[in-house]
Amino acid sequence: RDSAMAENLVWMLNFLYPTDKIIINVSAYHASRFSYKIEGFNECCKPVDVKTFGELMSGTPFKEDIYSIVFVSSGGFRGIEQAEIKKLPAPKRNSIEYVFSKTKFDYAFLDFKRNKCDWLNRGIFMAPFFDRYFLANWSDIFSGIVYIRDMKPNYAFR
């Protein structure tokens, strides 16, 4: 699936949009680069020999043009179908979600490409996928983070 996504995007960038900027919406799992750098991730969630869309795209001539954003939250709900709506747990104390929750911001953006902070480069816990916290230097995995204090489910999706 990820290889087909990457092949399709490379084709579109070469033939449909060679001079345009485009936005692609994929899950954090698919967008992740260098997932082997996420502590415990390959053991639980992704076989080592499988490459994500983000990993495949990082091996293309477009690798410097890609900006991948992950969305995180410290509260609220997630899900798209009524039966799948789940309350988000309180953030783990030593996580990026917890750090954001202690600010005054309801919404925030952290650009990893411009902010090379020591505390981020040492690694921090974050729960970008599978409702699990993982330890990583997230600037290796994503280009930036959008923080939403109180996540709302997508009731309009059908």
N, C-alpha and C positions, 0 to 999 in steps of 0.2 A: 504493500500500500504506500509506504513512504517513498519507495523508489519510483513508483508511478507518479506520485505527487511531484517529486523533484524533476523527473523527466519532463512532465507537462509544463512546469514552471520555466525550466530552461528553454524549452521550445517557445513558450509565450514571450519570454524576454528577448529571445533572438529574432522572432518573426512577427509577433503581434505588437509588441511594445518596446522596440529597440531603443527608443529615446525617452520613454516615459518612466515616471515613478509609479509604482503600483503598490497596493496594499493587499496582502494575503492574510486571511484569518484561519489560523489552525490552532489546535490545542497546545498548551504549554509542552506537553510530552513530545508532540511532533516537532515543535519549534526548537527544542533544546539542542544545543551543540555540545560536543565533548562530554556526553553523559557518563563516560567512564570516570570522570572527575567528581561525580556525585557519590559521596560515601554510601555504600550499601545499595545503590540503585540497580546495578546489574544483577545482584543476587535476588532481588525481589521482583523487579518490574520489567526488565528488558534483557534478553539474551545478549551476550557480548558480541556475537556475530551479526546482530541486527543493527542497522543504522537508521537513525531517525531522519526525517525530512531535513531538519536543521543541520545534522551531521553531513548528510549528502550534499546539501547546498554549500556547505563550507569547503567543499572540495571542487567547486566550480569556479569559472572565471568571475562569477558575480559575488563571490564571498565577501568582498570589501563593501559591497553595495547593500548588503542585507542588514536590517536593524530589527531584531526580534524583541518583543515586549511581552512580559509576563504580568498577569493581574493577580494581586494578592489582597487579602482582607483580614481584618481582625474581629469581625463580627457580622451578624446578619444571617442570610440564608443563601443556599446555592441550589441549582437544579433548574430544569426547564419544564418538566411535567409535574402535575400536582402530586402524584404518588412518589415522585423522586425528590421533592423539596426537602432539604435537610438543613437544620440549624448548624451553623459553623461553631465549633468549640472555641473556647477562649484560647488566645494564642500562647504558644509555648514561650516560657519566660525568656529564653535566650535566642529568640528568633527575630528575623527582620520584621515580621508582622507585629511582634511585641514592641520593638523599637518604634515603629510607626505609630502604634496605638498610644504611645506616651507623648506624642506631639499634639499640637493644637489643630492639625490638619485633618479634615474629613477626606480629602483627596490629595494625593501627592504623586510626583513623578521623580524617580531617581534614574539619572542617565549614567550608566556604568562607563560609557565611552569617554565622558568628560570628567567624571568624578572617580579618581583612582585613590580611594581612601585606604589607609593601612588596615583599619578594622574590618573593612569589607574583603580585602585581599587575604586575610587570615582565614576566612571562611565563617559562615554563620548559618544557622538553621533557617529553613524556609519550607513552606508547604505549597509548592506550585502545582502539584498533581497528586492524584490518588489519596487525598486527605491524609497524607503522611508527611512528617517533617524529615528533611534530608539535610545533611551538612555538605556545603560546597563553597567554593569561591564562585559565586553566582555570576560574576562578570565574565567568567569563562563560558558560561552556559547561555546567558541572555545578554542583550544589549542594554536593557533597562527594565524598570519595574513601575507599574501603575498600582498605587495603593488606594483602596476604597475602604474607608472605615466600616461602613455598614452595607455590605453586599446585598443586593436585591435579586431575587430569582427572575427569570425571564418568563413571565406569564403569557406574553404575546406570542411566543414561539409555538407553532403547531405544525 
